């Protein structure tokens, strides 16, 4: 998933992989394109929110990250559901096999942005109990415990992603994730969006949600170290209360590293996120890149159409 951030000159777009397809979000429209069994590409589009108060909140530093994630979750739910339904309708499997398929689809949803907040909540609290239960007798409270907690978070995150990446469905999802990044990289470089051109670009991107996840671990260690606690209960409550702050700051760090990616020395600050993407992305084949390009171009086409319609209406 690529998170939308403001950039100069080139419009900044975000997207995410779905089952057998890619979703891209524009200024006015979000589009998902999926590959059907007959090799045709099916589209699903939905308008983006036009509430002025949401637009205003998304301009406020530290708050915009939280608002953006909530908006993405609400909007992404419809597109994840569309992709899942298309996949289920075309799977052609017997009824007895459907439970396992539903389980895999649920796994995709957990990886997706729709389940981000729940996943963040779990990955925030489980390490607290692990650090206290396994290391509480030997590691003192305060910064040492917080560092141990951060270590458990990274291990859980890497272990979880590596485990689900072994299933065929998730492997293909990660290929579409790579295709999404390649299209964004190609567009931001100004080249024509053909399969041959797009395939030349990296499957990694500085604005990816995977980078956001790893940054949230590091930011959490710093923020949690600034506060003291007297008991495990107080520590758990503290983590829950501070979670919005961690999310907000992590988003700003992601934005910062994206702006510095062309600075020779400072670009290395974004490398931890790129390393995690080595797990969450795979090199896509040409047909998958074709779907990603189709989704992106459809989104751009509808975006421009809606902007022109608004100009005529307001004019």
PyMOL commands that set and color helices and strands:
alter all, ss='L'
color gray80, all
select helices_A, chain A and resi 52-57+64-91+95-111+113-135+143-164+168-189+195-198+209-225+232-259+266-280+286-314
alter helices_A, ss='H'
color red, helices_A
select strands_A, chain A and resi 14-18+21-25+29-35+41-47
alter strands_A, ss='S'
color yellow, strands_A
deselect
rebuild
show_as cartoon
